[in-house]
Amino acid sequence: MVVAFLENIYAIFLTSLPGVIAVMTESRVDHIKLVLTRELYLSKDAKEAANIRKFLQLINLRPFSLRICRFVPVDMSLPVGLLNLCTTYLITLAQFPH
């Protein structure tokens, strides 16, 4: 009984970990954008300001998003989506007669 419980906790942990890491990375990218914007405002060097502006444009053109096969977003909704998929699959299987 305890082993089955621990196996379920382990499975839940493994399915939710990529979403947690993706959200943490996205938060860090937002923090970097904030720091660069502040440095752009305080910068007195024109070349440094131009480089910061280019990098901020690049970040805005290609925002951070982690996806599986360019289709399934990896974020905190991934475990909920997997649970929804499994529930739908079980309901579909239950409808088939034996």
C-alpha positions in Angstrom: 0.0 0.0 0.0 2.8 2.4 1.0 4.8 1.4 -2.0 2.0 2.1 -4.4 1.4 5.5 -2.8 5.1 6.4 -3.2 5.1 5.2 -6.8 2.1 7.5 -7.5 3.8 10.4 -5.9 6.9 9.7 -7.9 4.8 9.6 -11.2 3.1 12.9 -10.3 6.5 14.4 -9.5 8.0 13.3 -12.8 5.1 14.6 -14.9 4.9 18.0 -13.2 8.7 18.7 -13.0 9.2 19.8 -16.6 6.3 22.3 -16.2 7.8 23.7 -13.0 11.2 24.1 -14.6 9.8 25.8 -17.7 7.8 28.3 -15.5 11.0 29.0 -13.4 13.0 29.6 -16.6 10.3 31.9 -18.0 10.3 33.8 -14.8 14.1 34.2 -15.0 13.9 35.4 -18.5 11.4 38.1 -17.4 13.8 39.1 -14.7 16.7 39.4 -17.2 14.5 41.6 -19.4 13.7 43.8 -16.5 17.4 44.2 -15.6 18.3 44.9 -19.2 15.6 47.5 -19.5 16.9 49.2 -16.3 20.5 49.1 -17.7 19.3 50.6 -21.0 17.7 53.4 -19.1 20.8 54.1 -17.0 23.4 53.4 -19.7 25.6 56.4 -20.9 27.5 54.4 -23.5 25.7 54.5 -26.9 27.3 51.2 -28.1 26.2 49.4 -25.0 22.7 50.9 -25.3 22.5 49.7 -28.9 23.5 46.2 -27.9 21.0 46.1 -25.1 18.3 47.3 -27.5 19.1 44.6 -30.1 19.1 41.9 -27.4 15.7 43.1 -26.0 14.3 43.1 -29.6 15.5 39.6 -30.1 13.9 38.5 -26.8 10.6 40.1 -27.8 10.7 38.5 -31.3 11.5 35.0 -29.9 9.9 34.8 -26.5 10.8 31.8 -24.3 8.3 28.9 -24.7 9.0 25.2 -24.3 7.0 22.9 -26.5 6.9 19.2 -27.3 7.0 18.6 -31.0 6.1 22.3 -31.5 2.5 21.5 -30.4 2.2 20.8 -26.7 3.2 23.6 -24.4 5.3 22.6 -21.4 4.1 24.7 -18.5 2.2 24.2 -15.3 -0.9 23.1 -17.2 0.9 20.0 -18.5 0.0 17.6 -15.6 -3.6 18.8 -15.8 -3.6 18.1 -19.5 -2.2 14.7 -19.0 -4.8 13.9 -16.4 -7.5 15.1 -18.8 -6.2 12.9 -21.6 -6.1 9.8 -19.3 -9.6 10.5 -18.0 -11.0 10.9 -21.5 -9.2 7.7 -22.6 -10.6 5.7 -19.6 -14.1 7.0 -20.4 -13.8 6.0 -24.0 -12.5 2.5 -23.0 -15.4 2.1 -20.6 -17.9 2.7 -23.3 -16.8 -0.2 -25.4 -18.7 -3.4 -24.6 -16.8 -6.5 -23.7 
